[in-house]
Amino acid sequence: MVRIVGGVRAHLLGRARLALGLWLAAAFAGALALAWVVVAPEGWRQGTSVPLLIDVLVVGMWVSGWLVHRRLSGSWLRERNVANSIEQEVGMAPGVLRGSLELARTLPPGVSSGLADQAAQDALGQLGGEHRDLAGRMTREVGRWMRRGGLSLTVMMPLVAVLTFAAPGRSLMAWAGLARPFELMAGPTLPALVVTPGTVEVLRGSDVTMEVSAPGRTTVTVHWQAAGDVALRETIDLDGDRGTFILRSVTARTEYWVQAPDGAMSPRYELQPVDPLLVSDLIVRVAFPPYTGRSPEEYGVVVPPLEVPVGSVFSFEGRASRPLLSAGLERLEAEVEAVDAQTTEAPVGAVEFSVNGR
């Protein structure tokens, strides 16, 4: 008899676990469908916490399922409840089966063992049939749970299948996000800062205009430090991810960089001031063709308008304030004839040059 009641209990526990599994599977499918609905067409946006909330919901459902399983095993399937259900199903007087079970385990003092055995045999004679038939009311209860769980799963699984076939790319993005919720919670990775003009040479004392491109930001901070001076900074507002900053009167080597509120920082650039290019001691020599019989002429600071015969050769000599890569003559027709200048360093660091042209 104890074995029969234990078999009924095991049968009910198995059916209850199956019903619980159906409900959890339906809930999981519902979570997948929910993720598909709330994800953006281009996928999860960086910084969102929705996948984590869905994961927490799924974990919460599984924890609830575990608690329900414990309650079923300890409360709903306790011997008193199972025995009462069997008694109602077979038409046994209330308490007879439970009393027989207690007598089968322990015989109280003063109770006849023969009478106890006879009562157990009488009760056992009414316990014929399958375990599912003996459980009666409890079998019907667990059957309702299974039908409802199966119905929920029957609705959700085709829905998930339809969503998968309708937009497989979206489904993959939605469900992949559920597997890495903490990565998605991290702030978005914004494009790098772009700063112009970078490292350049500028005329000493001139203003330098800096242009900053910072997609995804509304403000940036410009830092700069001239040689021998303290570091300075200024925050500028961006318009359409772009902004402009003017650094006034650059007279010394200046290092500058840009930093965004999200921590992104541009490389460090340098502004190298150079002196303006000046030409001094300019001498113009004119060599006339031999047929003219004229001697060469030389002009210094002031060169008057000249009319010369065809074939005359001009020579220009002078001193520049810094080395030259090339020098040339510009004609009135705006044609430029560039000639490599033969230069020599002067003692003061300037450069002498000479250019010839016809």
C-alpha positions as CSV (number, residue, x, y, z in Angstrom):
1,M,0.0,0.0,0.0
2,V,2.9,2.4,0.8
3,R,4.4,1.4,-2.6
4,I,1.1,2.2,-4.4
5,V,0.7,5.6,-2.8
6,G,4.4,6.4,-3.5
7,G,3.8,5.4,-7.1
8,V,0.8,7.7,-7.4
9,R,2.9,10.5,-5.9
10,A,5.8,9.9,-8.3
11,H,3.3,9.9,-11.2
12,L,1.8,13.2,-10.1
13,L,5.3,14.7,-9.6
14,G,6.4,13.7,-13.1
15,R,3.3,15.2,-14.7
16,A,3.7,18.4,-12.6
17,R,7.3,18.7,-13.8
18,L,6.2,18.3,-17.4
19,A,3.6,21.0,-17.0
20,L,6.2,23.3,-15.4
21,G,8.6,22.6,-18.3
22,L,5.9,23.5,-20.8
23,W,5.2,26.8,-19.0
24,L,8.9,27.6,-18.8
25,A,9.5,26.8,-22.5
26,A,6.5,29.0,-23.4
27,A,7.9,31.8,-21.3
28,F,11.3,31.5,-22.9
29,A,9.7,31.6,-26.4
30,G,7.8,34.7,-25.3
31,A,11.1,36.3,-24.2
32,L,12.5,35.7,-27.6
33,A,9.5,37.2,-29.3
34,L,9.7,40.2,-27.0
35,A,13.3,40.8,-27.9
36,W,12.4,40.6,-31.6
37,V,9.7,43.2,-31.2
38,V,11.7,45.7,-29.1
39,V,15.0,45.6,-31.0
40,A,15.7,48.4,-33.5
41,P,15.8,47.5,-37.2
42,E,19.6,48.0,-37.2
43,G,20.1,46.0,-34.0
44,W,20.5,46.8,-30.3
45,R,21.8,50.3,-29.7
46,Q,25.0,50.5,-27.7
47,G,24.2,51.6,-24.1
48,T,20.8,49.9,-23.9
49,S,19.8,47.9,-20.9
50,V,16.7,46.2,-22.5
51,P,18.5,42.9,-23.2
52,L,19.6,42.7,-19.6
53,L,16.0,43.3,-18.4
54,I,14.7,40.5,-20.6
55,D,17.4,38.2,-19.3
56,V,16.5,39.1,-15.8
57,L,12.9,38.4,-16.6
58,V,13.8,34.9,-18.0
59,V,16.0,34.1,-15.0
60,G,13.2,35.3,-12.7
61,M,10.8,32.9,-14.4
62,W,13.2,30.0,-14.0
63,V,13.7,30.8,-10.3
64,S,9.9,31.0,-9.9
65,G,9.7,27.6,-11.6
66,W,12.2,26.2,-9.2
67,L,10.2,27.6,-6.2
68,V,7.0,26.2,-7.6
69,H,8.6,22.8,-8.0
70,R,9.7,22.9,-4.4
71,R,6.2,23.8,-3.3
72,L,4.7,21.1,-5.4
73,S,7.1,18.5,-4.0
74,G,6.7,19.6,-0.4
75,S,3.1,20.9,-0.1
76,W,0.9,19.8,-2.9
77,L,2.3,16.3,-3.0
78,R,2.4,15.7,0.7
79,E,1.0,12.3,1.8
80,R,-2.1,13.7,3.4
81,N,-3.2,15.5,0.2
82,V,-2.4,12.5,-2.1
83,A,-4.2,10.1,0.3
84,N,-7.2,12.3,0.4
85,S,-7.4,12.5,-3.4
86,I,-7.2,8.7,-3.6
87,E,-9.9,8.2,-1.0
88,Q,-12.2,10.5,-2.9
89,E,-11.5,8.7,-6.2
90,V,-12.1,5.1,-4.9
91,G,-14.9,6.0,-2.6
92,M,-13.0,5.2,0.6
93,A,-14.1,6.8,3.9
94,P,-12.0,9.9,4.7
95,G,-8.9,9.1,6.8
96,V,-9.0,5.3,6.2
97,L,-6.1,5.2,3.7
98,R,-4.0,7.6,5.7
99,G,-4.6,5.7,8.9
100,S,-3.7,2.4,7.2
101,L,-0.5,4.0,6.0
102,E,0.4,5.1,9.5
103,L,-0.4,1.7,10.9
104,A,1.7,0.0,8.2
105,R,4.7,2.1,9.3
106,T,4.3,2.1,13.1
107,L,1.9,0.0,15.2
108,P,0.9,2.0,18.3
109,P,0.9,0.3,21.7
110,G,-2.3,-1.7,22.5
111,V,-3.4,-2.0,18.9
112,S,-3.9,-5.5,17.6
113,S,-1.6,-6.3,14.7
114,G,-4.2,-8.7,13.3
115,L,-6.8,-6.0,13.1
116,A,-4.3,-3.6,11.6
117,D,-3.4,-6.1,8.9
118,Q,-7.1,-6.7,8.2
119,A,-7.7,-3.0,7.8
120,A,-4.7,-2.7,5.5
121,Q,-6.0,-5.6,3.4
122,D,-9.4,-4.0,3.1
123,A,-7.9,-0.7,2.0
124,L,-5.5,-2.4,-0.4
125,G,-8.4,-4.2,-2.1
126,Q,-9.9,-0.8,-3.2
127,L,-6.6,0.4,-4.7
128,G,-6.7,-1.4,-8.0
129,G,-6.0,0.4,-11.3
130,E,-3.3,2.6,-12.8
131,H,-1.6,5.3,-10.8
132,R,-3.1,8.1,-13.0
133,D,-6.6,6.7,-12.3
134,L,-6.1,6.4,-8.5
135,A,-5.0,10.1,-8.2
136,G,-8.4,11.4,-9.2
137,R,-8.7,15.0,-8.4
138,M,-5.0,15.7,-8.4
139,T,-4.6,14.0,-11.8
140,R,-7.2,16.4,-13.2
141,E,-5.5,19.4,-11.6
142,V,-2.1,18.6,-13.1
143,G,-3.8,17.8,-16.4
144,R,-5.2,21.3,-16.6
145,W,-1.7,22.7,-15.9
146,M,-0.3,20.6,-18.7
147,R,-3.0,21.6,-21.2
148,R,-2.6,25.3,-20.5
149,G,1.2,25.1,-20.7
150,G,1.0,23.1,-23.9
151,L,-1.5,25.7,-25.3
152,S,0.9,28.5,-24.4
153,L,3.8,26.7,-26.0
154,T,1.8,25.9,-29.1
155,V,1.0,29.6,-29.5
156,M,4.5,30.9,-28.8
157,M,6.7,28.5,-30.8
158,P,5.0,29.1,-34.2
159,L,5.2,32.8,-33.5
160,V,8.9,32.6,-32.9
161,A,9.3,30.5,-36.0
162,V,7.3,33.0,-38.1
163,L,9.4,35.9,-36.8
164,T,12.6,33.9,-37.6
165,F,11.7,33.2,-41.1
166,A,10.2,36.7,-41.7
167,A,13.4,38.5,-40.7
168,P,16.3,36.2,-39.9
169,G,18.8,39.0,-39.7
170,R,16.7,40.9,-37.1
171,S,16.1,37.6,-35.2
172,L,19.9,36.9,-35.0
173,M,20.6,40.5,-33.8
174,A,17.9,40.4,-31.2
175,W,18.8,37.1,-29.7
176,A,22.5,37.6,-29.9
177,G,22.0,40.7,-27.7
178,L,20.4,38.5,-25.1
179,A,23.7,36.5,-24.9
180,R,25.8,39.6,-24.2
181,P,23.7,42.1,-22.3
182,F,26.6,43.6,-20.3
183,E,28.6,44.4,-23.5
184,L,25.5,46.3,-24.8
185,M,25.2,48.3,-21.6
186,A,28.6,49.8,-22.1
187,G,28.5,53.4,-23.5
188,P,28.6,53.7,-27.3
189,T,31.9,53.8,-29.0
190,L,32.0,57.1,-30.8
191,P,34.2,57.9,-33.8
192,A,37.7,59.4,-33.1
193,L,38.2,63.1,-32.9
194,V,39.6,64.7,-36.1
195,V,41.5,68.0,-35.6
196,T,43.0,70.2,-38.4
197,P,45.4,71.6,-39.3
198,G,47.5,69.2,-37.2
199,T,51.2,69.9,-36.9
200,V,52.1,72.8,-39.2
201,E,54.4,75.8,-39.5
202,V,52.6,79.2,-39.1
203,L,53.7,82.7,-39.5
204,R,55.0,84.1,-36.2
205,G,52.3,86.2,-34.5
206,S,49.5,85.1,-36.8
207,D,46.2,83.6,-35.6
208,V,45.6,79.9,-36.2
209,T,42.1,78.5,-36.9
210,M,41.5,75.0,-35.6
211,E,38.6,72.9,-36.9
212,V,37.3,69.9,-34.8
213,S,35.1,67.1,-36.0
214,A,33.6,65.1,-33.1
215,P,30.7,63.0,-34.2
216,G,28.2,62.2,-31.4
217,R,29.4,65.0,-29.1
218,T,28.0,68.4,-28.3
219,T,31.1,70.0,-26.7
220,V,34.8,69.5,-26.7
221,T,37.7,71.0,-24.8
222,V,40.7,72.5,-26.6
223,H,44.0,72.4,-24.6
224,W,47.1,74.3,-25.6
225,Q,50.4,75.1,-24.1
226,A,53.1,77.5,-25.5
227,A,56.7,76.7,-24.8
228,G,57.6,78.1,-21.3
229,D,54.0,78.9,-20.5
230,V,51.2,77.2,-18.5
231,A,48.7,74.9,-20.1
232,L,45.4,76.6,-21.0
233,R,42.0,75.2,-22.1
234,E,38.7,76.3,-23.4
235,T,35.4,74.4,-24.0
236,I,33.6,75.0,-27.3
237,D,30.2,74.1,-28.4
238,L,29.8,72.0,-31.6
239,D,27.3,72.6,-34.4
240,G,26.5,69.5,-36.4
241,D,29.4,67.6,-34.8
242,R,31.9,70.3,-35.9
243,G,33.4,73.3,-34.2
244,T,36.0,76.0,-34.7
245,F,38.5,77.5,-32.3
246,I,41.0,80.4,-33.0
247,L,44.3,80.5,-31.3
248,R,45.5,84.1,-31.2
249,S,49.0,85.4,-31.9
250,V,51.2,82.3,-32.0
251,T,54.7,83.6,-31.2
252,A,56.2,80.4,-29.7
253,R,56.1,76.7,-30.3
254,T,52.7,75.7,-29.1
255,E,51.4,72.2,-28.4
256,Y,47.6,71.6,-28.6
257,W,45.1,68.8,-28.4
258,V,41.4,68.2,-28.1
259,Q,39.5,66.2,-25.5
260,A,35.8,65.1,-25.5
261,P,33.5,64.6,-22.5
262,D,33.5,60.8,-23.1
263,G,37.3,60.7,-22.5
264,A,38.3,60.5,-26.2
265,M,41.4,62.5,-26.9
266,S,43.1,63.6,-30.1
267,P,46.8,63.2,-30.8
268,R,49.0,66.1,-29.6
269,Y,50.0,68.5,-32.4
270,E,52.5,71.4,-32.6
271,L,52.4,74.8,-34.2
272,Q,55.8,75.9,-35.3
273,P,56.1,79.7,-35.7
274,V,58.4,80.9,-38.5
275,D,59.4,84.4,-39.5
276,P,57.9,85.9,-42.6
277,L,60.0,85.4,-45.8
278,L,61.9,88.6,-46.5
279,V,64.2,89.4,-49.4
280,S,66.9,92.1,-49.1
281,D,69.9,93.3,-51.0
282,L,68.2,92.6,-54.3
283,I,70.3,93.4,-57.3
284,V,69.1,93.2,-60.9
285,R,71.6,92.9,-63.7
286,V,70.8,93.1,-67.4
287,A,73.1,91.7,-70.0
288,F,72.3,92.9,-73.5
289,P,72.8,90.9,-76.7
290,P,76.2,91.4,-78.3
291,Y,74.8,93.1,-81.5
292,T,73.7,96.1,-79.4
293,G,77.2,96.9,-78.3
294,R,75.7,97.9,-74.9
295,S,77.5,97.2,-71.6
296,P,75.7,95.3,-68.9
297,E,73.6,97.4,-66.5
298,E,73.0,96.9,-62.8
299,Y,70.2,98.2,-60.6
300,G,70.0,98.2,-56.8
301,V,67.2,99.1,-54.5
302,V,65.0,100.8,-57.1
303,V,64.5,99.2,-60.5
304,P,62.9,101.6,-63.0
305,P,60.7,100.3,-65.9
306,L,63.0,98.8,-68.5
307,E,62.7,98.4,-72.2
308,V,65.3,95.9,-73.4
309,P,66.1,94.3,-76.8
310,V,65.0,90.8,-77.4
311,G,67.6,88.3,-76.1
312,S,68.6,90.3,-73.1
313,V,69.5,88.2,-70.0
314,F,68.3,89.2,-66.5
315,S,70.2,88.2,-63.4
316,F,68.6,88.5,-60.0
317,E,70.6,88.2,-56.8
318,G,69.5,88.8,-53.2
319,R,69.4,87.6,-49.7
320,A,66.3,85.8,-48.2
321,S,65.5,85.5,-44.5
322,R,65.4,81.7,-44.6
323,P,66.4,78.9,-46.9
324,L,64.6,78.6,-50.2
325,L,63.7,75.4,-52.1
326,S,63.5,77.2,-55.4
327,A,63.2,80.7,-57.0
328,G,61.8,81.7,-60.3
329,L,60.7,84.5,-62.6
330,E,57.0,85.4,-63.2
331,R,56.3,86.9,-66.5
332,L,53.4,89.3,-67.3
333,E,51.5,86.5,-69.0
334,A,51.4,84.8,-65.5
335,E,53.7,82.1,-66.8
336,V,56.1,80.9,-64.2
337,E,59.5,79.6,-65.0
338,A,60.9,77.9,-61.9
339,V,64.6,77.3,-61.7
340,D,66.4,75.6,-58.9
341,A,68.3,78.2,-56.9
342,Q,71.9,77.7,-56.1
343,T,72.0,78.9,-52.5
344,T,74.7,79.3,-49.9
345,E,74.3,79.9,-46.2
346,A,75.2,83.4,-45.1
347,P,76.8,84.0,-41.8
348,V,73.7,85.4,-40.3
349,G,71.6,82.4,-41.3
350,A,70.0,84.0,-44.3
351,V,70.3,82.6,-47.8
352,E,71.8,84.1,-50.9
353,F,70.1,83.3,-54.2
354,S,70.6,83.9,-57.9
355,V,68.1,83.4,-60.8
356,N,68.7,84.0,-64.5
357,G,66.0,84.5,-67.1
358,R,65.5,85.8,-70.6
